Amino acid sequence: MLIELNRIIAYIEEHLTDEELTLEHIAAFAGISDYHLRNLFYYLSGITLSEYVKNRRLSEAARDLLNGEKVTDVALKYGYQSVEGFARAFKKWSGHLPSEAAKHGVARTFPKLSFVITVKGGIAMECRIVEKPAFFLAGVSKRVPMQFEGINQEIVKLAQSITEEQRREMRALQDIEPYEIVNASWDADARFLKEEGELTHMIGVLTTRSDISDRLDKVAVPASAWAVFPNEGPFPATLQQTMANVYAQWLPASSYELVDAPSFSFTKMDPQREGIAYSEVWVPVRKKGE
């Protein structure tokens, strides 16, 4: 899998100036789904694929500016529709306008990634496969920034926005395992033109009922197998590390691949141990080749 990722990095480098360098084209080159590629890259590198491409393009643009190329030519070369748009993106990224970088010889760099593997011993991961019928996720949702470590404050605000009326309806709708309030996420940073990596996050429940009121958002989830990873420890670090291990350790070694559907998790804080929680991560999967 790491060899494949290094091939993907090489492909990106060869096509940095191509307008056709989209997530879909990269996924087609890699021979895996764009959903799988987004998540795999995200958890192995600590950066979204779109952000990586943007950083590499701006880094190469900075080098070209230092070599004396005109701002207009560099903007067009790396896919910007206007010099103004390029200038805004370049200043946000580097802290300098393109003209300043060229004039003063100062620019930020972002080298290409290279994936290597260090063998330290396997990570034991408890996992069970659960077959589930089609269901709905029903709850409250919004676009939030992707975050690898610590508590995502936008998700905290989302939780705080839930009304008692919405809570009552969610509790009444629950009729399928797990019978818990879940955090679900999907549609992670699918468009390269976005300035920042985001995903859609929902706090809600699983239900097979369709009589969901307008008070709640709902998402139809197809029937699928689910790989379930229980974990217990300091929250949210243990949960986030489990999610990273699913993509970095379990998936490459398993006979399963991801399905393009929302993954979700639930967490139950331990009342006897401060900061300790039991969580489960549910990831939609199918046998490779099916």
N, C-alpha and C positions, 0 to 999 in steps of 0.2 A: 504493500500500500504506500509506503514512503517513497519507493521508486516511482510509482505512478504520480505522486504529488510533485516530485522533482521534474517529471516530464511535463506536468501541467505548468509549473513555473517557467520552464524553458519555452513552452508554447506561448505563454503570456509575453515573455520577453521578445519573442519574434514578431508579435502582433500588437505591440504597444501603440503604434500609430494607425492601426486599422479601426475604422468605425464599426466593423463587424465584431469587435472583441466584446461580446456580450456573455452573460452567464450561461445562456443556452448554448452558444457556440463552444465555450470552454467545456461544458458538461458533455456535449456531443463528442468532442475530441477525446475526453477522458473515458467515455463509454459508460458513464453512470448518470443517475438522475441529477437535475440541478439541485433538488432538495437535499439529496445525499451529499453532494459536493459542497454546498453552502455550510452544512453542519459539520462535516468532516474538517474542512479548512478552518472553520471558526474555532473548533475546540483544539485542533492541533497547533495552530499558529498564534491564537490569541488576538486575531484581527479578522474582520470580515473580508471576504474575497473582493467585494466591490471597493472597500477602503484600501486594500492592498494594491489593486490596479490603479486607483486614483493616486495613491502615494508614489507608485513607481513612475507613472506618467509625469507627475509634477517634478519628481526628482530628475528625470531625464530632461525635462523642459528647463530646469535650472542649469543643468550642465550645458545645454545648448546655448542658453543665454550667456553663460560665462565664456563660451567659445566665440561669442560675437554675433550670433544669429539674431535677426530682428524679432521683436516681440510679436509682431503680426504674424510672421512666418511660423514661429513656435506655437502660437495659439492655435492656428489652423492645423498644424502638424499633429497635435495631440487631441484633436477632436472638439475644440471649443468653437462655438458658433460666432463668437464676437471677442474682440480684444478685451472689452469691459468684463465679460464673464470670466475670461481667463485671469484677468488682473485680480478680480475679487477672490477667486479660488486660490490663486497663488499667494496672495497676501494672507488669507486665512490660514493657509497651510504653513507658510514659511515666516510670516511676520514682516515680509518686505514686498513692495511692489516689484513686478518684473523689471521695470526700468531701473530701480534701485539696485537690484541684484546684478544687473549687467554693468551699471556704472561703477559700483563700489566693489565688485568682485566678491560679494558675500551671498551665499545661498545655502539652504538646508539640503541635506541628502537623505535618501532612503534606499539602502542597498537591497538587492533582490534576496529573497529567502532561499535557504537550502535546508531540506529536511534530512536529519540524521537520526539514527536510533542508537540508544545506549541500553544495553541489556543489564538490568539490575535484579532480575528475578520477576516472575509473573505476579500479577495482582489477582488475588482470589476475589471473584465477584459472584455473589448469589444471584441467580436469575431463574425465573420461571416463565414459560410461554403460556399465554391465555388467549383462547379464541373468543371473540366478542361479535355479536350481531351489530348491524348498523344502529347508530344512536345519535342523539343531539348533544352538543355542549350548549348549555343555557346559562347565561350570566351577564356580567358587565365586562366590556372590553375597550381597549384603546391601543393606539400605536405608542410604544415606549422604546427608549434607547436600549440597545443590547448591552449587557453588562456581565462580566465574567466573575467578578469578585465582589463581596460585600452585599449590602441590602440595596436593591434598586428603589430609589425614593419615588419614582413615578408609579411603580407598582404599589407602594405603600399608599400613595394618594388615591390610586384606583380603589384599593380596599376601603379606604376611609369614605369614599363617595357612595358606597352601597347603602341604600335605605333599608329600614326595617321591613318595609313592604316587599322589597326585592328579596331580602333574606327569607321571609316566610314563603314566598313562591318557590325559591330554589329548594328549600327543604321539602316542600310538598312534591316537587317534581322528581326527586331522587328515587330511581327504581332499578338501578343497575350498578354492579360492582365497579369501582369501589364506592361505597356510600359515604363519600367525603366531599368537602369543598376542595376543588382542585384548581391548580394554576396551569393553564394551557397556553401554548405559544405556537405560532406558525407564521408563514409568509415573512421569513427573515431576510430583509435587505435584498429583495429580488431585483431591484432596479439600480444599475450602475450610476445613474445620474443623481441619485440622492446624495446629499452632502454628508449625512451621517447614517451609521447603521442602526436600523430599527427593526422591530418585529411587532406583530399583533399579539397582545397578551389578554387573556380572559381569566377572570375569577368566577367560577361557576360550578355546575354539577353535571353529571351524566344522566340522561333520561332517554327513554324510548318513546315518551309521549310527544305529540306534536302540538298540543294545545298550550303553547307557550305565549304568554301575553307580550304586548309591545313594551312592557317595562324592562324586558330582558332581551339581550342579543342572543341569537342562536346560530349554530354552525352544524351542518349535517356532516357526520363522520361515517364513512363506509365500513362495512363489516371487514374485520381484519384480525390477524394475530397480533398480540402485543407482548413484547419482552418487558418483564417487570423486574426492577432492581430495587430491593429493599435496602435501606441504609440507616444507620443511627450514629449520632455524634453531634459535635458543635454545629449550630445552625447560623448562617447558611452554608458555611464552608464545606461540610460533609456532603450536602446535597449537590453543590456545584462541582465538587471533585468527582462524585459519582457520575454526573452527566458527562464530564470530560472523559472519564474512563470508558464510558459506553462507546464513545466515538473513537478514542485513541487506542483502546485495548480490545474491547469485546467485539465490536463490529468487524475490524480487519481479520480477527481470528475465527469468527463464527461462520456458519453456513447461511446467515441471514443478511438481508439488506433492508434499508429503510423504505417505507411506503410514504408517499406524499400525502400525509395527513397530520393533524396536530398531535404533538406529543404533550404529555401533561404529568403533573406530580401533585402529591398532597403531603402535608407536613402536620405532625401532631407534637406540640411541645410537651416535654416531660415536666409535670408539675413539681416533681421532687428534685429535679436537677436543673439549675438555672442555665439557660443557653443550650440545653441538649434537646434534640428532637429526633423522632422517628419519621422517616420519609420513604416514599416509594416513587420511583421514576417509571412512567409507562411510555414505551416507545413503540410505534406501529412498525411492524416488520413483515417480511415474507421470505420464504425460502429462495435462495438465489437460483435463478433460472426458471422460476415459475411465472 
